[in-house]
């Protein structure tokens, strides 16, 4: 699984040695499980993760889309990591918000599923959908330029970006959002962090369509801060900050046979969880990769 995450991470490109990001290393993020029983209707509308209003408001995040802002949307490269490494995707810390940069979303299927069985749906054209969504607030409902409006469709502080047919008619999501193919238990599905996605409304299959969300989380300064919290939560048997515990709810700390450091068997797994230092002397690493690994080691208390 780690090898798959690293391979997907390296679909991104880094255009400068000044960008402190390590696409060959991963930071742990304990995400969600989804257990969906057959026959249950579920409405998770078209949306994007990694924040919403932050795409316009945060300087580094906004810089990811400079080609779009400058009218050169055809030149926009969704796989350019240059500014994403420093982007803040969670300025407001809303309920259920994600405090880590997930460059690629992913889930591991725990059941067989596919079209019509409550599976994932995607709008595959990242360039067109991103440009349309970002520029939508600057046009009225008739498609005319409107620089006076202060309404950002589907973008609210502390929430993910929501898209609706009534707000974003040009995307024609009733036609362009499609289901992923048939999937077997154990298949790993990835999609770009800026890809519009949703879950099928109907589950007409006979089995559950359960998945474990396991994203791609490259090593950046922003993600190192989260890794410290992930490690602390794991060692204490408590959920990490993104998943606060309701009063009176039991946690893993209450179970004798919960996960512990001895259960992490591989060196790569230990590094992902911040249990051992990142290798700054590894052959072939760039100067930028060495700097971010050294930074992570200092923050994690290994130096």
Secondary structure, 3 states (H helix, E strand, C coil): CHHHHHHHHCCCECCCCCCCCEEEEECCCCCCEECCCCCCCCCCCCEECCCCCHHHHCHHHHHCCHHHHCCCHHHCCCCECCCHHHCCCCCCCCCCCCCCCCCEEEEEECCCECCCECCEEEECCHHHHHHHHHHHHHECCCCCECCCCCCCCCCCCCCCEECCCCCCHHHCHHHHEEECCCECCCCEEEEECCCCEEECCCECCCCCCCEEECCECEECHHHHHHHHHHHHHHHHCCCCCCCCCCCCCCCHHHCCCCCCHHHCCCHHHHHHCCCCCCCCCCCCCCHHHHHHHHHHHHHCCCC
